[in-house]
């Protein structure tokens, strides 16, 4: 999109350089979310509204993944009766660990590597400020030399 100026195109080229790794990352994220959706519905579906159907479980997991909003299920998982409380705590902690600590760090690493590749390629290019300065100087010279 902004490839007309090498420094402005860093974001788009970073995503382009990281595309294959990002595709694998999002495939893995999808698998993890599906696994926890099914697991949550099977184990907690009869006890918690947020996991009562696959659609509800999917909405809970997606909301939890994208915004950190667990739709109130966190407290309820810990308050389940008997051994379900242990299962709920394990479910909550493992999902939080996998998505927040592991996968988020992988995403940062993937984008950082792509950014470093783009930075190396565009190290010798002019910045937008430098180009704008040269253009304005040329424009002013052209204006003053005519008048």
C-alpha positions as a LaTeX table, in Angstrom:
\begin{tabular}{lrrr}
\hline
Residue & $x$ (\AA) & $y$ (\AA) & $z$ (\AA) \\
\hline
Unk1 & 0.00 & 0.00 & 0.00 \\
Unk2 & 2.71 & 2.49 & 0.93 \\
Unk3 & 5.51 & 0.92 & $-1.10$ \\
Unk4 & 6.04 & 4.12 & $-3.09$ \\
Unk5 & 8.27 & 5.18 & $-0.20$ \\
Unk6 & 10.45 & 2.43 & 1.32 \\
Unk7 & 10.30 & 3.70 & 4.90 \\
Unk8 & 6.49 & 4.09 & 4.80 \\
Unk9 & 6.01 & 0.57 & 3.42 \\
Unk10 & 7.69 & $-1.10$ & 6.40 \\
Unk11 & 4.43 & $-2.32$ & 7.94 \\
Unk12 & 3.03 & $-3.84$ & 4.75 \\
Unk13 & 6.34 & $-5.41$ & 3.79 \\
Unk14 & 6.79 & $-6.78$ & 7.34 \\
Unk15 & 3.45 & $-8.58$ & 7.06 \\
Unk16 & 4.40 & $-9.74$ & 3.57 \\
Unk17 & 7.74 & $-11.14$ & 4.74 \\
Unk18 & 6.04 & $-12.86$ & 7.69 \\
Unk19 & 3.00 & $-14.11$ & 5.79 \\
Unk20 & 3.88 & $-17.82$ & 5.70 \\
Unk21 & 4.79 & $-17.88$ & 9.40 \\
Unk22 & 1.67 & $-15.87$ & 10.26 \\
Unk23 & $-0.50$ & $-18.36$ & 8.35 \\
Unk24 & 0.96 & $-21.21$ & 10.38 \\
Unk25 & 0.54 & $-19.23$ & 13.58 \\
Unk26 & $-3.14$ & $-18.52$ & 12.93 \\
Unk27 & $-3.73$ & $-22.15$ & 11.96 \\
Unk28 & $-2.23$ & $-23.23$ & 15.29 \\
Unk29 & $-4.25$ & $-20.60$ & 17.17 \\
Unk30 & $-7.40$ & $-21.88$ & 15.46 \\
Unk31 & $-6.62$ & $-25.47$ & 16.44 \\
Unk32 & $-5.99$ & $-24.48$ & 20.06 \\
Unk33 & $-9.24$ & $-22.48$ & 20.19 \\
Unk34 & $-11.24$ & $-25.32$ & 18.63 \\
Unk35 & $-9.73$ & $-27.82$ & 21.05 \\
Unk36 & $-10.62$ & $-25.67$ & 24.07 \\
Unk37 & $-14.09$ & $-24.96$ & 22.63 \\
Unk38 & $-14.88$ & $-28.67$ & 22.35 \\
Unk39 & $-13.23$ & $-29.49$ & 25.67 \\
Unk40 & $-15.10$ & $-26.70$ & 27.46 \\
Unk41 & $-18.43$ & $-27.75$ & 26.02 \\
Unk42 & $-17.94$ & $-31.44$ & 26.83 \\
Unk43 & $-16.58$ & $-30.99$ & 30.36 \\
Unk44 & $-18.42$ & $-27.87$ & 31.56 \\
Unk45 & $-21.43$ & $-27.64$ & 29.22 \\
Unk46 & $-23.90$ & $-29.07$ & 31.71 \\
Unk47 & $-22.72$ & $-26.74$ & 34.52 \\
Unk48 & $-21.93$ & $-23.40$ & 32.88 \\
Unk49 & $-24.06$ & $-21.31$ & 30.53 \\
Unk50 & $-20.94$ & $-20.03$ & 28.71 \\
Unk51 & $-20.16$ & $-23.60$ & 27.58 \\
Unk52 & $-23.74$ & $-24.97$ & 27.30 \\
Unk53 & $-23.59$ & $-25.21$ & 23.49 \\
Unk54 & $-20.74$ & $-25.31$ & 20.99 \\
Unk55 & $-21.76$ & $-21.83$ & 19.81 \\
Unk56 & $-21.64$ & $-20.45$ & 23.36 \\
Unk57 & $-18.33$ & $-22.20$ & 24.03 \\
Unk58 & $-16.91$ & $-20.83$ & 20.78 \\
Unk59 & $-18.02$ & $-17.29$ & 21.63 \\
Unk60 & $-16.49$ & $-17.60$ & 25.08 \\
Unk61 & $-13.15$ & $-18.87$ & 23.76 \\
Unk62 & $-12.99$ & $-16.28$ & 20.95 \\
Unk63 & $-13.89$ & $-13.44$ & 23.32 \\
Unk64 & $-11.32$ & $-14.69$ & 25.81 \\
Unk65 & $-8.64$ & $-14.98$ & 23.13 \\
Unk66 & $-9.18$ & $-11.67$ & 21.36 \\
Unk67 & $-10.10$ & $-9.33$ & 24.18 \\
Unk68 & $-9.17$ & $-11.12$ & 27.38 \\
Unk69 & $-12.86$ & $-11.07$ & 28.36 \\
Unk70 & $-13.71$ & $-14.52$ & 29.67 \\
Unk71 & $-17.43$ & $-13.59$ & 29.86 \\
Unk72 & $-17.42$ & $-14.24$ & 33.61 \\
Unk73 & $-16.47$ & $-17.88$ & 33.21 \\
Unk74 & $-13.18$ & $-17.55$ & 35.10 \\
Unk75 & $-14.77$ & $-17.20$ & 38.51 \\
Unk76 & $-17.37$ & $-19.85$ & 37.74 \\
Unk77 & $-14.74$ & $-22.39$ & 36.69 \\
Unk78 & $-13.07$ & $-22.08$ & 40.08 \\
Unk79 & $-16.40$ & $-22.32$ & 41.94 \\
Unk80 & $-17.55$ & $-25.62$ & 40.40 \\
Unk81 & $-18.32$ & $-28.49$ & 42.77 \\
Unk82 & $-15.74$ & $-31.15$ & 43.68 \\
Unk83 & $-13.23$ & $-32.27$ & 41.10 \\
Unk84 & $-14.76$ & $-30.06$ & 38.44 \\
Unk85 & $-13.20$ & $-27.10$ & 40.26 \\
Unk86 & $-9.76$ & $-28.65$ & 39.73 \\
Unk87 & $-10.60$ & $-29.32$ & 36.06 \\
Unk88 & $-11.91$ & $-25.76$ & 35.76 \\
Unk89 & $-8.77$ & $-24.29$ & 37.28 \\
Unk90 & $-6.57$ & $-26.38$ & 34.97 \\
Unk91 & $-8.68$ & $-25.42$ & 31.96 \\
Unk92 & $-8.49$ & $-21.73$ & 32.81 \\
Unk93 & $-4.78$ & $-21.67$ & 33.64 \\
Unk94 & $-3.62$ & $-23.79$ & 30.69 \\
Unk95 & $-5.69$ & $-21.79$ & 28.20 \\
Unk96 & $-4.42$ & $-18.52$ & 29.62 \\
Unk97 & $-0.82$ & $-19.77$ & 29.59 \\
Unk98 & $-0.97$ & $-21.15$ & 26.05 \\
Unk99 & $-2.72$ & $-18.19$ & 24.45 \\
Unk100 & $-1.32$ & $-15.30$ & 26.43 \\
Unk101 & 2.22 & $-16.30$ & 27.23 \\
Unk102 & 3.18 & $-18.73$ & 24.50 \\
Unk103 & 1.22 & $-17.82$ & 21.37 \\
Unk104 & 1.34 & $-14.08$ & 21.89 \\
Unk105 & 5.11 & $-14.26$ & 22.27 \\
Unk106 & 5.35 & $-16.39$ & 19.12 \\
Unk107 & 3.34 & $-13.75$ & 17.24 \\
Unk108 & 5.66 & $-11.01$ & 18.48 \\
Unk109 & 8.71 & $-13.08$ & 17.47 \\
Unk110 & 7.30 & $-13.73$ & 13.98 \\
Unk111 & 6.57 & $-10.06$ & 13.37 \\
Unk112 & 9.91 & $-8.98$ & 14.86 \\
Unk113 & 11.79 & $-11.30$ & 12.52 \\
Unk114 & 9.87 & $-9.97$ & 9.51 \\
Unk115 & 10.51 & $-6.41$ & 10.64 \\
Unk116 & 14.25 & $-7.07$ & 10.97 \\
Unk117 & 14.35 & $-8.47$ & 7.41 \\
Unk118 & 12.56 & $-5.38$ & 6.07 \\
Unk119 & 14.83 & $-3.05$ & 8.06 \\
Unk120 & 17.92 & $-4.70$ & 6.58 \\
Unk121 & 16.52 & $-4.31$ & 3.06 \\
Unk122 & 15.58 & $-0.66$ & 3.52 \\
Unk123 & 18.57 & 0.45 & 5.57 \\
Unk124 & 20.08 & 2.49 & 2.74 \\
Unk125 & 16.87 & 4.21 & 1.66 \\
Unk126 & 15.91 & 7.79 & 2.42 \\
Unk127 & 13.35 & 8.67 & 5.05 \\
Unk128 & 10.13 & 10.44 & 4.14 \\
Unk129 & 11.34 & 13.58 & 5.95 \\
Unk130 & 14.52 & 13.67 & 3.87 \\
Unk131 & 12.57 & 13.17 & 0.64 \\
Unk132 & 10.04 & 15.86 & 1.57 \\
Unk133 & 12.86 & 18.26 & 2.43 \\
Unk134 & 14.52 & 17.71 & $-0.94$ \\
Unk135 & 11.21 & 18.09 & $-2.79$ \\
Unk136 & 10.38 & 21.35 & $-1.01$ \\
Unk137 & 13.86 & 22.70 & $-1.64$ \\
Unk138 & 13.57 & 21.86 & $-5.35$ \\
Unk139 & 10.09 & 23.37 & $-5.51$ \\
Unk140 & 11.25 & 26.60 & $-3.81$ \\
Unk141 & 14.25 & 26.87 & $-6.18$ \\
Unk142 & 12.00 & 26.34 & $-9.18$ \\
Unk143 & 9.57 & 29.01 & $-7.93$ \\
Unk144 & 12.30 & 31.55 & $-7.16$ \\
Unk145 & 14.19 & 30.98 & $-10.40$ \\
Unk146 & 11.06 & 31.67 & $-12.52$ \\
Unk147 & 9.98 & 34.80 & $-10.72$ \\
\hline
\end{tabular}
